[in-house]
């Protein structure tokens, strides 16, 4: 049975929401697992939010020293947990989308 245009659009919208949620959840889990732990504050600092309109999600860490841990400084080497997470999501994109389409 063929879908009507409104049914197809509704299905596409549902799939897009699932893809967005999949990337957001996986991204947050991955970046947390890659974050070094001394006190746990930096790891607990990761949070995400999705825009009410459009397909935008944001994973961020407002811990004051997060940027120094990510990018390094003259005293510490860069850990690149966010950069590594982006790369990981790129390699997992196909499976995230396939999971949503099922």
N, CA, C and O atoms as a GROMACS GRO file, in nm:
protein
  408
    1UNK      N    1   0.085  -0.118   0.000
    1UNK     CA    2   0.000   0.000   0.000
    1UNK      C    3   0.089   0.125   0.000
    1UNK      O    4   0.181   0.136   0.081
    2UNK      N    5   0.062   0.214  -0.089
    2UNK     CA    6   0.141   0.336  -0.102
    2UNK      C    7   0.098   0.438   0.004
    2UNK      O    8  -0.018   0.443   0.045
    3UNK      N    9   0.193   0.516   0.046
    3UNK     CA   10   0.165   0.622   0.143
    3UNK      C   11   0.113   0.746   0.072
    3UNK      O   12   0.153   0.776  -0.041
    4UNK      N   13   0.025   0.818   0.138
    4UNK     CA   14  -0.016   0.948   0.086
    4UNK      C   15   0.098   1.046   0.114
    4UNK      O   16   0.187   1.018   0.194
    5UNK      N   17   0.094   1.160   0.050
    5UNK     CA   18   0.200   1.260   0.072
    5UNK      C   19   0.205   1.303   0.219
    5UNK      O   20   0.314   1.309   0.275
    6UNK      N   21   0.092   1.334   0.284
    6UNK     CA   22   0.100   1.370   0.426
    6UNK      C   23   0.156   1.257   0.514
    6UNK      O   24   0.230   1.284   0.608
    7UNK      N   25   0.122   1.133   0.483
    7UNK     CA   26   0.175   1.020   0.559
    7UNK      C   27   0.327   1.007   0.539
    7UNK      O   28   0.402   0.982   0.633
    8UNK      N   29   0.370   1.024   0.414
    8UNK     CA   30   0.513   1.015   0.384
    8UNK      C   31   0.590   1.126   0.455
    8UNK      O   32   0.698   1.102   0.509
    9UNK      N   33   0.536   1.247   0.453
    9UNK     CA   34   0.602   1.359   0.520
    9UNK      C   35   0.610   1.338   0.671
    9UNK      O   36   0.710   1.371   0.734
   10UNK      N   37   0.506   1.282   0.726
   10UNK     CA   38   0.505   1.253   0.870
   10UNK      C   39   0.610   1.147   0.903
   10UNK      O   40   0.680   1.157   1.005
   11UNK      N   41   0.622   1.046   0.818
   11UNK     CA   42   0.722   0.941   0.841
   11UNK      C   43   0.864   0.998   0.828
   11UNK      O   44   0.951   0.966   0.909
   12UNK      N   45   0.885   1.082   0.728
   12UNK     CA   46   1.017   1.145   0.710
   12UNK      C   47   1.051   1.230   0.832
   12UNK      O   48   1.164   1.227   0.881
   13UNK      N   49   0.954   1.306   0.882
   13UNK     CA   50   0.977   1.390   1.000
   13UNK      C   51   1.013   1.304   1.121
   13UNK      O   52   1.103   1.341   1.197
   14UNK      N   53   0.945   1.193   1.140
   14UNK     CA   54   0.974   1.103   1.251
   14UNK      C   55   1.115   1.045   1.239
   14UNK      O   56   1.188   1.038   1.337
   15UNK      N   57   1.151   1.004   1.119
   15UNK     CA   58   1.285   0.950   1.095
   15UNK      C   59   1.392   1.055   1.123
   15UNK      O   60   1.493   1.026   1.186
   16UNK      N   61   1.369   1.179   1.075
   16UNK     CA   62   1.466   1.286   1.099
   16UNK      C   63   1.483   1.315   1.248
   16UNK      O   64   1.594   1.339   1.294
   17UNK      N   65   1.372   1.312   1.323
   17UNK     CA   66   1.380   1.332   1.468
   17UNK      C   67   1.461   1.220   1.533
   17UNK      O   68   1.540   1.245   1.624
   18UNK      N   69   1.441   1.097   1.488
   18UNK     CA   70   1.515   0.984   1.544
   18UNK      C   71   1.664   0.992   1.509
   18UNK      O   72   1.749   0.958   1.592
   19UNK      N   73   1.696   1.037   1.389
   19UNK     CA   74   1.837   1.054   1.350
   19UNK      C   75   1.901   1.160   1.438
   19UNK      O   76   2.011   1.141   1.489
   20UNK      N   77   1.833   1.274   1.454
   20UNK     CA   78   1.886   1.381   1.538
   20UNK      C   79   1.908   1.331   1.680
   20UNK      O   80   2.013   1.355   1.739
   21UNK      N   81   1.810   1.264   1.735
   21UNK     CA   82   1.823   1.212   1.872
   21UNK      C   83   1.935   1.110   1.881
   21UNK      O   84   2.010   1.107   1.979
   22UNK      N   85   1.948   1.025   1.779
   22UNK     CA   86   2.054   0.925   1.777
   22UNK      C   87   2.192   0.988   1.781
   22UNK      O   88   2.278   0.945   1.858
   23UNK      N   89   2.214   1.090   1.698
   23UNK     CA   90   2.343   1.160   1.698
   23UNK      C   91   2.368   1.229   1.832
   23UNK      O   92   2.480   1.226   1.884
   24UNK      N   93   2.265   1.292   1.887
   24UNK     CA   94   2.281   1.364   2.013
   24UNK      C   95   2.314   1.269   2.128
   24UNK      O   96   2.408   1.293   2.203
   25UNK      N   97   2.237   1.163   2.140
   25UNK     CA   98   2.260   1.067   2.249
   25UNK      C   99   2.396   1.000   2.234
   25UNK      O  100   2.473   0.993   2.330
   26UNK      N  101   2.425   0.952   2.116
   26UNK     CA  102   2.554   0.887   2.094
   26UNK      C  103   2.670   0.983   2.113
   26UNK      O  104   2.773   0.946   2.169
   27UNK      N  105   2.653   1.106   2.066
   27UNK     CA  106   2.759   1.206   2.083
   27UNK      C  107   2.786   1.237   2.229
   27UNK      O  108   2.901   1.246   2.271
   28UNK      N  109   2.681   1.252   2.307
   28UNK     CA  110   2.699   1.283   2.448
   28UNK      C  111   2.762   1.165   2.522
   28UNK      O  112   2.850   1.184   2.606
   29UNK      N  113   2.719   1.044   2.493
   29UNK     CA  114   2.778   0.926   2.557
   29UNK      C  115   2.925   0.913   2.520
   29UNK      O  116   3.009   0.882   2.605
   30UNK      N  117   2.956   0.935   2.394
   30UNK     CA  118   3.094   0.920   2.347
   30UNK      C  119   3.186   1.024   2.408
   30UNK      O  120   3.294   0.991   2.456
   31UNK      N  121   3.143   1.151   2.407
   31UNK     CA  122   3.230   1.256   2.460
   31UNK      C  123   3.252   1.237   2.610
   31UNK      O  124   3.360   1.263   2.661
   32UNK      N  125   3.149   1.192   2.682
   32UNK     CA  126   3.166   1.166   2.825
   32UNK      C  127   3.267   1.054   2.848
   32UNK      O  128   3.351   1.062   2.938
   33UNK      N  129   3.259   0.950   2.766
   33UNK     CA  130   3.351   0.837   2.784
   33UNK      C  131   3.495   0.874   2.749
   33UNK      O  132   3.588   0.812   2.799
   34UNK      N  133   3.513   0.973   2.665
   34UNK     CA  134   3.647   1.016   2.624
   34UNK      C  135   3.704   1.127   2.714
   34UNK      O  136   3.821   1.163   2.702
   35UNK      N  137   3.622   1.179   2.804
   35UNK     CA  138   3.665   1.289   2.891
   35UNK      C  139   3.746   1.234   3.008
   35UNK      O  140   3.701   1.144   3.079
   36UNK      N  141   3.867   1.289   3.028
   36UNK     CA  142   3.948   1.244   3.141
   36UNK      C  143   3.881   1.279   3.274
   36UNK      O  144   3.813   1.381   3.286
   37UNK      N  145   3.901   1.193   3.373
   37UNK     CA  146   3.836   1.213   3.502
   37UNK      C  147   3.941   1.228   3.612
   37UNK      O  148   4.024   1.141   3.634
   38UNK      N  149   3.934   1.340   3.678
   38UNK     CA  150   4.013   1.360   3.800
   38UNK      C  151   3.915   1.375   3.916
   38UNK      O  152   3.922   1.300   4.014
   39UNK      N  153   3.825   1.471   3.904
   39UNK     CA  154   3.722   1.490   4.008
   39UNK      C  155   3.585   1.447   3.958
   39UNK      O  156   3.494   1.424   4.038
   40UNK      N  157   3.568   1.436   3.826
   40UNK     CA  158   3.440   1.402   3.766
   40UNK      C  159   3.359   1.523   3.724
   40UNK      O  160   3.258   1.509   3.654
   41UNK      N  161   3.402   1.643   3.764
   41UNK     CA  162   3.327   1.765   3.732
   41UNK      C  163   3.321   1.788   3.581
   41UNK      O  164   3.215   1.822   3.528
   42UNK      N  165   3.431   1.771   3.512
   42UNK     CA  166   3.434   1.792   3.367
   42UNK      C  167   3.344   1.692   3.296
   42UNK      O  168   3.270   1.729   3.205
   43UNK      N  169   3.350   1.568   3.336
   43UNK     CA  170   3.267   1.465   3.274
   43UNK      C  171   3.118   1.491   3.299
   43UNK      O  172   3.036   1.473   3.209
   44UNK      N  173   3.084   1.533   3.419
   44UNK     CA  174   2.944   1.564   3.452
   44UNK      C  175   2.897   1.693   3.383
   44UNK      O  176   2.776   1.716   3.374
   45UNK      N  177   2.990   1.775   3.336
   45UNK     CA  178   2.956   1.903   3.275
   45UNK      C  179   2.897   1.895   3.136
   45UNK      O  180   2.846   1.994   3.085
   46UNK      N  181   2.903   1.778   3.073
   46UNK     CA  182   2.849   1.766   2.937
   46UNK      C  183   2.697   1.766   2.942
   46UNK      O  184   2.636   1.695   3.022
   47UNK      N  185   2.635   1.846   2.855
   47UNK     CA  186   2.490   1.847   2.843
   47UNK      C  187   2.452   1.875   2.699
   47UNK      O  188   2.533   1.925   2.620
   48UNK      N  189   2.330   1.843   2.666
   48UNK     CA  190   2.285   1.864   2.528
   48UNK      C  191   2.148   1.931   2.530
   48UNK      O  192   2.073   1.926   2.628
   49UNK      N  193   2.120   1.992   2.418
   49UNK     CA  194   1.987   2.051   2.399
   49UNK      C  195   1.958   2.051   2.250
   49UNK      O  196   2.048   2.055   2.166
   50UNK      N  197   1.830   2.046   2.219
   50UNK     CA  198   1.786   2.052   2.080
   50UNK      C  199   1.702   2.177   2.062
   50UNK      O  200   1.626   2.216   2.151
   51UNK      N  201   1.716   2.239   1.948
   51UNK     CA  202   1.637   2.358   1.918
   51UNK      C  203   1.491   2.318   1.900
   51UNK      O  204   1.461   2.208   1.853
   52UNK      N  205   1.401   2.407   1.938
   52UNK     CA  206   1.259   2.379   1.924
   52UNK      C  207   1.217   2.374   1.778
   52UNK      O  208   1.125   2.301   1.741
   53UNK      N  209   1.287   2.451   1.695
   53UNK     CA  210   1.256   2.453   1.553
   53UNK      C  211   1.383   2.420   1.475
   53UNK      O  212   1.491   2.467   1.509
   54UNK      N  213   1.369   2.342   1.374
   54UNK     CA  214   1.485   2.306   1.293
   54UNK      C  215   1.554   2.182   1.348
   54UNK      O  216   1.515   2.128   1.452
   55UNK      N  217   1.654   2.139   1.280
   55UNK     CA  218   1.727   2.017   1.315
   55UNK      C  219   1.864   2.054   1.373
   55UNK      O  220   1.967   2.026   1.312
   56UNK      N  221   1.864   2.116   1.488
   56UNK     CA  222   1.989   2.158   1.550
   56UNK      C  223   1.997   2.101   1.691
   56UNK      O  224   1.905   2.119   1.771
   57UNK      N  225   2.106   2.034   1.720
   57UNK     CA  226   2.135   1.987   1.855
   57UNK      C  227   2.272   2.041   1.893
   57UNK      O  228   2.357   2.064   1.807
   58UNK      N  229   2.291   2.058   2.021
   58UNK     CA  230   2.418   2.110   2.069
   58UNK      C  231   2.460   2.027   2.190
   58UNK      O  232   2.380   2.002   2.281
   59UNK      N  233   2.585   1.986   2.189
   59UNK     CA  234   2.644   1.919   2.304
   59UNK      C  235   2.755   2.011   2.350
   59UNK      O  236   2.846   2.043   2.274
   60UNK      N  237   2.748   2.054   2.476
   60UNK     CA  238   2.849   2.150   2.521
   60UNK      C  239   2.887   2.123   2.666
   60UNK      O  240   2.820   2.048   2.737
   61UNK      N  241   2.996   2.186   2.706
   61UNK     CA  242   3.044   2.174   2.842
   61UNK      C  243   3.081   2.314   2.889
   61UNK      O  244   3.172   2.377   2.835
   62UNK      N  245   3.011   2.363   2.990
   62UNK     CA  246   3.035   2.497   3.042
   62UNK      C  247   3.136   2.500   3.157
   62UNK      O  248   3.158   2.604   3.218
   63UNK      N  249   3.198   2.386   3.185
   63UNK     CA  250   3.300   2.384   3.288
   63UNK      C  251   3.412   2.480   3.244
   63UNK      O  252   3.459   2.472   3.131
   64UNK      N  253   3.455   2.572   3.333
   64UNK     CA  254   3.549   2.677   3.292
   64UNK      C  255   3.678   2.627   3.226
   64UNK      O  256   3.734   2.697   3.142
   65UNK      N  257   3.725   2.510   3.262
   65UNK     CA  258   3.852   2.462   3.207
   65UNK      C  259   3.836   2.360   3.095
   65UNK      O  260   3.935   2.300   3.052
   66UNK      N  261   3.714   2.340   3.046
   66UNK     CA  262   3.690   2.241   2.940
   66UNK      C  263   3.774   2.269   2.815
   66UNK      O  264   3.829   2.177   2.755
   67UNK      N  265   3.783   2.395   2.776
   67UNK     CA  266   3.860   2.432   2.658
   67UNK      C  267   4.008   2.401   2.672
   67UNK      O  268   4.074   2.362   2.575
   68UNK      N  269   4.061   2.418   2.793
   68UNK     CA  270   4.202   2.388   2.816
   68UNK      C  271   4.229   2.238   2.806
   68UNK      O  272   4.333   2.195   2.755
   69UNK      N  273   4.134   2.157   2.856
   69UNK     CA  274   4.152   2.012   2.847
   69UNK      C  275   4.138   1.968   2.702
   69UNK      O  276   4.214   1.882   2.656
   70UNK      N  277   4.043   2.024   2.630
   70UNK     CA  278   4.022   1.988   2.489
   70UNK      C  279   4.142   2.028   2.404
   70UNK      O  280   4.194   1.946   2.327
   71UNK      N  281   4.186   2.153   2.417
   71UNK     CA  282   4.288   2.208   2.327
   71UNK      C  283   4.429   2.212   2.384
   71UNK      O  284   4.525   2.238   2.311
   72UNK      N  285   4.442   2.186   2.514
   72UNK     CA  286   4.574   2.188   2.577
   72UNK      C  287   4.617   2.329   2.613
   72UNK      O  288   4.550   2.427   2.581
   73UNK      N  289   4.728   2.335   2.679
   73UNK     CA  290   4.789   2.463   2.717
   73UNK      C  291   4.939   2.441   2.724
   73UNK      O  292   4.990   2.336   2.684
   74UNK      N  293   5.009   2.539   2.774
   74UNK     CA  294   5.154   2.523   2.786
   74UNK      C  295   5.190   2.417   2.891
   74UNK      O  296   5.302   2.367   2.894
   75UNK      N  297   5.093   2.384   2.977
   75UNK     CA  298   5.121   2.288   3.085
   75UNK      C  299   5.054   2.152   3.067
   75UNK      O  300   5.097   2.054   3.129
   76UNK      N  301   4.952   2.144   2.985
   76UNK     CA  302   4.885   2.014   2.965
   76UNK      C  303   4.868   1.986   2.816
   76UNK      O  304   4.851   2.076   2.734
   77UNK      N  305   4.873   1.857   2.786
   77UNK     CA  306   4.857   1.818   2.645
   77UNK      C  307   4.708   1.819   2.609
   77UNK      O  308   4.624   1.796   2.696
   78UNK      N  309   4.675   1.845   2.484
   78UNK     CA  310   4.534   1.844   2.442
   78UNK      C  311   4.477   1.703   2.448
   78UNK      O  312   4.543   1.608   2.407
   79UNK      N  313   4.355   1.690   2.498
   79UNK     CA  314   4.289   1.560   2.506
   79UNK      C  315   4.196   1.535   2.387
   79UNK      O  316   4.169   1.420   2.353
   80UNK      N  317   4.147   1.641   2.325
   80UNK     CA  318   4.067   1.634   2.201
   80UNK      C  319   3.946   1.542   2.211
   80UNK      O  320   3.912   1.474   2.114
   81UNK      N  321   3.880   1.539   2.327
   81UNK     CA  322   3.764   1.449   2.342
   81UNK      C  323   3.648   1.489   2.252
   81UNK      O  324   3.579   1.401   2.199
   82UNK      N  325   3.624   1.619   2.232
   82UNK     CA  326   3.516   1.661   2.143
   82UNK      C  327   3.552   1.634   1.997
   82UNK      O  328   3.468   1.587   1.920
   83UNK      N  329   3.675   1.662   1.959
   83UNK     CA  330   3.719   1.637   1.821
   83UNK      C  331   3.713   1.488   1.788
   83UNK      O  332   3.672   1.450   1.679
   84UNK      N  333   3.753   1.405   1.883
   84UNK     CA  334   3.747   1.260   1.862
   84UNK      C  335   3.601   1.212   1.852
   84UNK      O  336   3.571   1.119   1.778
   85UNK      N  337   3.513   1.277   1.927
   85UNK     CA  338   3.371   1.240   1.923
   85UNK      C  339   3.312   1.273   1.786
   85UNK      O  340   3.236   1.193   1.731
   86UNK      N  341   3.346   1.388   1.731
   86UNK     CA  342   3.297   1.424   1.597
   86UNK      C  343   3.343   1.322   1.495
   86UNK      O  344   3.265   1.278   1.410
   87UNK      N  345   3.469   1.282   1.503
   87UNK     CA  346   3.521   1.181   1.410
   87UNK      C  347   3.448   1.048   1.428
   87UNK      O  348   3.415   0.982   1.330
   88UNK      N  349   3.424   1.010   1.551
   88UNK     CA  350   3.352   0.886   1.580
   88UNK      C  351   3.210   0.890   1.522
   88UNK      O  352   3.164   0.792   1.464
   89UNK      N  353   3.143   1.004   1.538
   89UNK     CA  354   3.007   1.017   1.483
   89UNK      C  355   3.008   1.009   1.331
   89UNK      O  356   2.915   0.956   1.271
   90UNK      N  357   3.112   1.063   1.268
   90UNK     CA  358   3.121   1.054   1.122
   90UNK      C  359   3.130   0.909   1.077
   90UNK      O  360   3.068   0.869   0.978
   91UNK      N  361   3.208   0.830   1.148
   91UNK     CA  362   3.223   0.690   1.108
   91UNK      C  363   3.098   0.608   1.142
   91UNK      O  364   3.074   0.505   1.079
   92UNK      N  365   3.020   0.652   1.240
   92UNK     CA  366   2.900   0.579   1.280
   92UNK      C  367   2.772   0.633   1.217
   92UNK      O  368   2.663   0.581   1.244
   93UNK      N  369   2.782   0.736   1.136
   93UNK     CA  370   2.664   0.802   1.079
   93UNK      C  371   2.572   0.703   1.007
   93UNK      O  372   2.451   0.707   1.026
   94UNK      N  373   2.629   0.617   0.927
   94UNK     CA  374   2.548   0.523   0.850
   94UNK      C  375   2.464   0.434   0.942
   94UNK      O  376   2.345   0.414   0.916
   95UNK      N  377   2.523   0.383   1.048
   95UNK     CA  378   2.447   0.295   1.137
   95UNK      C  379   2.343   0.372   1.217
   95UNK      O  380   2.237   0.317   1.247
   96UNK      N  381   2.370   0.497   1.252
   96UNK     CA  382   2.272   0.578   1.323
   96UNK      C  383   2.150   0.603   1.235
   96UNK      O  384   2.037   0.593   1.282
   97UNK      N  385   2.173   0.634   1.109
   97UNK     CA  386   2.063   0.658   1.016
   97UNK      C  387   1.987   0.529   0.988
   97UNK      O  388   1.864   0.529   0.986
   98UNK      N  389   2.058   0.420   0.967
   98UNK     CA  390   1.989   0.292   0.941
   98UNK      C  391   1.900   0.251   1.057
   98UNK      O  392   1.790   0.199   1.037
   99UNK      N  393   1.947   0.274   1.179
   99UNK     CA  394   1.867   0.241   1.297
   99UNK      C  395   1.737   0.321   1.300
   99UNK      O  396   1.633   0.268   1.338
  100UNK      N  397   1.742   0.448   1.260
  100UNK     CA  398   1.624   0.533   1.259
  100UNK      C  399   1.525   0.493   1.150
  100UNK      O  400   1.404   0.507   1.167
  101UNK      N  401   1.576   0.442   1.039
  101UNK     CA  402   1.491   0.410   0.926
  101UNK      C  403   1.415   0.277   0.947
  101UNK      O  404   1.310   0.255   0.887
  102UNK      N  405   1.467   0.193   1.030
  102UNK     CA  406   1.402   0.062   1.054
  102UNK      C  407   1.260   0.072   1.093
  102UNK      O  408   1.194  -0.029   1.115
   0.00000   0.00000   0.00000
